[in-house]
Amino acid sequence: MRKVMSISLTEKVAEQLEKYVRGSGRNKSDVVRESITLYLWETELRETQRRLGRKAKKAGIVTEEDALKAIS
């Protein structure tokens, strides 16, 4: 199911979006949808890294080498 939403962009961002979609052949909805999805995914990833980073430090895992040793 899809939900229609309205967003407000600054003139500069709207112009950049228009320029991008003209050059890419994609439509604005697809670009905005993908951008929001990517933003949310990256935000969740950073939160997970922050949360697990604290636990890893407490366990003495500081470097990638430490992590590989811990999972081997």
Backbone bond lengths (Angstrom), bond angles and torsions (degrees), N, CA, C in turn:
res aa  C-N    CA-C-N  psi(-1)  N-CA   C-N-CA  omega(-1)  CA-C   N-CA-C  phi
1 M - - - 1.437 - - 1.528 108.45 -
2 R 1.287 116.76 143.12 1.459 122.18 179.39 1.518 109.60 -112.41
3 K 1.306 115.13 151.34 1.460 121.18 176.51 1.523 107.20 -125.02
4 V 1.294 116.72 127.71 1.459 121.83 179.53 1.516 108.42 -82.80
5 M 1.339 115.54 132.03 1.455 120.97 179.43 1.521 108.49 -130.33
6 S 1.296 115.33 155.60 1.459 121.38 176.67 1.522 107.69 -114.89
7 I 1.334 116.94 136.09 1.460 120.23 177.71 1.519 109.30 -126.60
8 S 1.295 115.31 158.16 1.458 121.73 177.87 1.522 107.89 -114.47
9 L 1.330 116.83 128.57 1.457 122.18 179.55 1.512 109.56 -118.93
10 T 1.320 115.81 151.58 1.457 117.95 172.12 1.518 107.64 -66.25
11 E 1.303 116.00 159.74 1.458 119.83 -179.71 1.522 110.73 -59.18
12 K 1.320 116.24 -40.76 1.467 120.62 -178.93 1.530 111.17 -62.49
13 V 1.324 117.03 -46.52 1.468 120.51 -179.71 1.523 110.08 -65.67
14 A 1.322 117.29 -40.83 1.468 120.66 178.60 1.529 110.64 -61.23
15 E 1.324 116.33 -40.63 1.466 119.91 178.31 1.525 111.42 -66.60
16 Q 1.329 116.11 -40.41 1.469 119.87 177.97 1.528 110.65 -63.38
17 L 1.330 116.26 -40.85 1.459 120.62 178.30 1.521 110.36 -63.67
18 E 1.311 116.73 -46.28 1.467 120.78 178.64 1.528 111.28 -57.99
19 K 1.320 115.86 -45.95 1.467 120.96 179.94 1.523 110.20 -61.60
20 Y 1.329 115.84 -42.78 1.463 119.63 -179.28 1.530 111.41 -64.00
21 V 1.325 117.79 -47.19 1.468 119.63 -176.63 1.522 111.75 -67.34
22 R 1.333 116.89 -33.83 1.467 119.06 175.90 1.530 110.63 -62.42
23 G 1.319 116.51 -41.33 1.459 120.57 -178.18 1.509 114.34 -77.30
24 S 1.321 116.53 -25.62 1.465 119.89 -174.83 1.527 113.19 -96.63
25 G 1.317 116.67 -20.35 1.458 119.51 -176.56 1.521 113.19 79.75
26 R 1.318 117.37 4.88 1.468 121.30 178.60 1.524 108.80 -93.05
27 N 1.329 116.17 168.27 1.462 117.94 177.29 1.531 110.43 -100.83
28 K 1.324 115.56 160.98 1.465 120.81 -175.63 1.526 112.41 -60.06
29 S 1.313 116.91 -40.82 1.467 119.37 -178.86 1.522 111.56 -59.87
30 D 1.330 116.73 -44.09 1.466 119.94 179.58 1.522 111.45 -62.52
31 V 1.336 116.20 -43.28 1.463 120.04 -178.62 1.528 110.50 -65.83
32 V 1.312 117.60 -45.16 1.470 120.76 -179.66 1.524 110.00 -66.20
33 R 1.331 117.95 -42.91 1.467 121.83 178.71 1.529 110.33 -58.93
34 E 1.327 116.30 -47.84 1.465 120.30 -179.73 1.532 110.97 -64.40
35 S 1.319 116.76 -39.58 1.463 121.24 179.93 1.522 111.33 -63.51
36 I 1.316 116.96 -44.53 1.464 120.56 179.39 1.524 110.34 -65.84
37 T 1.329 116.97 -43.13 1.467 120.99 178.43 1.521 110.63 -58.78
38 L 1.332 116.65 -46.18 1.459 121.15 179.62 1.527 111.15 -64.45
39 Y 1.317 117.50 -42.43 1.463 121.27 178.19 1.529 110.93 -59.62
40 L 1.315 116.65 -46.66 1.467 120.22 -179.37 1.526 111.13 -64.78
41 W 1.339 117.31 -40.29 1.458 121.30 178.36 1.532 110.42 -62.98
42 E 1.335 116.71 -45.31 1.470 120.31 -179.59 1.527 111.28 -65.71
43 T 1.321 117.13 -37.79 1.456 121.21 178.05 1.522 110.36 -63.31
44 E 1.322 116.54 -43.87 1.466 120.57 178.41 1.534 110.64 -65.51
45 L 1.327 116.90 -40.06 1.465 120.57 178.10 1.522 111.05 -61.20
46 R 1.346 117.59 -46.96 1.468 120.73 179.70 1.525 110.99 -60.99
47 E 1.321 117.47 -40.45 1.467 121.06 178.94 1.528 110.23 -64.65
48 T 1.309 116.75 -42.55 1.468 120.62 178.36 1.523 110.28 -63.90
49 Q 1.331 117.03 -43.58 1.468 120.47 178.13 1.526 110.86 -61.95
50 R 1.310 116.70 -41.43 1.469 120.42 179.00 1.523 110.83 -62.87
51 R 1.327 115.76 -47.17 1.464 120.90 -177.95 1.524 111.33 -65.25
52 L 1.329 116.43 -47.61 1.460 119.68 -178.36 1.521 111.93 -73.72
53 G 1.340 116.72 -27.80 1.463 120.35 178.21 1.515 111.69 -61.17
54 R 1.316 116.38 -40.57 1.477 120.00 177.92 1.522 110.56 -63.94
55 K 1.328 116.18 -43.32 1.466 119.88 179.62 1.521 111.08 -65.79
56 A 1.326 116.63 -39.23 1.464 121.01 -179.92 1.518 110.26 -63.87
57 K 1.327 117.68 -44.49 1.464 120.41 179.09 1.517 111.42 -60.54
58 K 1.334 116.09 -41.28 1.467 119.50 177.87 1.520 111.46 -62.44
59 A 1.344 116.36 -30.73 1.465 121.19 179.78 1.525 111.88 -87.54
60 G 1.340 117.08 1.63 1.454 120.56 178.66 1.522 114.12 84.57
61 I 1.315 116.46 13.56 1.465 120.56 178.83 1.530 107.13 -96.60
62 V 1.338 114.80 109.33 1.456 119.83 -175.43 1.524 111.46 -117.04
63 T 1.319 116.92 -36.01 1.461 120.89 -177.59 1.525 110.23 -111.09
64 E 1.326 115.78 169.00 1.471 119.78 175.39 1.518 110.18 -62.42
65 E 1.320 116.03 -35.75 1.479 120.03 178.34 1.523 110.02 -61.78
66 D 1.330 116.92 -42.11 1.469 120.43 177.15 1.527 110.71 -60.32
67 A 1.330 116.41 -41.24 1.464 120.95 -179.69 1.526 110.37 -65.24
68 L 1.325 117.33 -43.32 1.459 120.17 179.46 1.528 111.18 -63.99
69 K 1.319 117.53 -38.96 1.465 120.94 176.60 1.530 110.90 -63.66
70 A 1.326 116.11 -38.92 1.467 120.65 -177.51 1.518 112.03 -68.49
71 I 1.324 117.99 -31.01 1.466 119.33 -177.70 1.530 112.87 -97.29
72 S 1.323 116.49 -5.30 1.477 119.50 -179.94 1.499 111.58 -83.51
